[in-house]
Amino acid sequence: MKSLNFIFILLLSQVVTSQVYKSSEPLAHTYSIVARDSVTGNIGVAVQSHWFSVGSVVTYGKAGVGVVATQSFVNPSYGPKGLALMEQGLSPQQALDVLLANDTGEMFRQVAFLNTKGEVSTHTGSSCIEAAGHRQGKNFSVQANMMLNNTVWDAMANAFEKTNGDLSDRMIAALKAAQGEKGDIRGSQSAAILIVKDKASGNSWEDIVMDLRVEDHANPVAELERLVKVQKAYDFMNNGDLAMELGDTKEAENLYLEAQKLFPDNLEMKYWHAINLLNNREFNKAFPILKSIFVQDKNWKTLTKRLVKSGLLTIDDEKLTEVMQL
């Protein structure tokens, strides 16, 4: 087996030399966090910028490998190349060193790598626009440039370390802390969060835990936080649907109720909970819910009849008639 140093040298020789900053490169001056959840092992990256669709420029991740944030005068190749190097076995620091050594515009870059072990490497180039800096901690790195104040990265780090919750909660807290320090000197426009699993399943669609973007918004961090909450509600719904498909109607009801706690005004969540109650023959609970839904949108009543044909609703003709009369 080739030594890690040999692989490092070989990959170093294969990396195409980047050109110095060109006007075509995205100017994603921003703040971001790369982090690992010590409980689940999930890894993620989150970002905010006064730049359109920052998530399409800054954030990269691959399950079982790591995550990357590449910003300031962005060299997008740091994302896929950094992940490829880490996948070959290089540490985040080794991978970042390879790319910086072959980038004549490294002084303009701000980049952070994190792998599934929680190891991090961060670079803030000498020509990044003030205020610029970064701070590393256990299982995370926060970095920012073109901030109004030089207190941003410390505030982000403190928020991540002190916040309870899952990885998305803690990363959102870091973004909010940056905003609390006035954040980007230009203001706000877009935000994104990407979380992948610590181990790849071989099915890429199963490896993404969360991939949300706010492309253009007056308060993108607040909107991103709202979307994270909505996704968590739909995660409960999806698991409830799976339980319903498997015939575990009691578990389905529990999951549907958890979803409604997060998104109480969503008619669809209420509807599938009520359908599950019908399947459990808990008509006294189901009928009031369905009646309130049908008053707001009669299409749900039409859908109910169709569920019988598909086998998703098991109900006799008499009770179905009662439902249709609600």
MOWO-V48322 format. One record per helix or strand of 3 or more residues. SS is the DSSP state (hx for helix, st for strand). FROM is the first residue (numbers start at 0). TO is the last residue. If there is no record, write none. Layout:
ss = {SS,SS}
from = {FROM,FROM}
to = {TO,TO}
This chain:
ss = {hx,st,st,hx,st,st,hx,hx,hx,st,st,st,st,hx,hx,st,hx,st,hx,hx,hx,hx,hx,hx}
from = {3,29,42,54,58,65,76,91,105,108,119,132,139,151,166,189,203,207,219,248,266,282,298,316}
to = {13,35,48,57,61,72,86,100,107,114,123,136,143,161,179,195,206,213,244,261,278,295,309,323}
